[in-house]
């Protein structure tokens, strides 16, 4: 099951990191436990081996049908391996849900900033008397609160993939740095003194110091949080 047949005569010191992890899982499997407990099992492996072992663990769990509790700080591991996520903050569970629920509807600002790589962009914003979300002095979206919401300050968040370059966009920014990743490009920009990150497809022609304008790809891409508590404000945005 673990493809260890050719390694049975080796000493532990003769095994690679991934092979040692498979041996450790084999020792647990033969005990036929009711649950597997994984504590950051891939943290000491290189990037390529982490991807391989992640897939092997997921396939193994589906084959054995045994409940597995997996602790990790790795965003990709959490999102790709979990049926349900528990996001802990100082020992407290801030949100429990499927990876899609936690990513699309984070319950607190902490969860919103913790899940997702690059992290969500945050702004000090206002909701005005007309129900408009105002960011950097510019109208960003219209909102419809699920409960009455008095005009005042809020924290607004938007993910890097939900910002786009638009010639007449409401936000004038300066390009600070470009990170080409092949299939996509991360663009680091400044809105006044507020650093932002954009995730754009493919290669981009920027090198730095360019002036561009941005807009949200749609109104419901914005997430709103109470400024003091950090708790999500339920609105028509994101529904």
Secondary structure, 3 states (H helix, E strand, C coil): CCCCHHHCCCCHHHCCHHHHHHHHHHHHHCCCCCEEEEECCCCCCCHHHHHHHHHHHHHHHHHHCCEEEEECCCHHHHHHHCCCEEEEECCEEEEEECHHHHHHCCCEHHHHHHCCCCCCEEEEEEECCCCEEEECCEEEEECCECCCCCCEEEEEEECHHHEEECCCCCEEEEEEEEEECCCEEEEEEEECCEEEEEEEECCCCCCCCCEEEEEECCHHHCEEECCCCCEECCECCCC
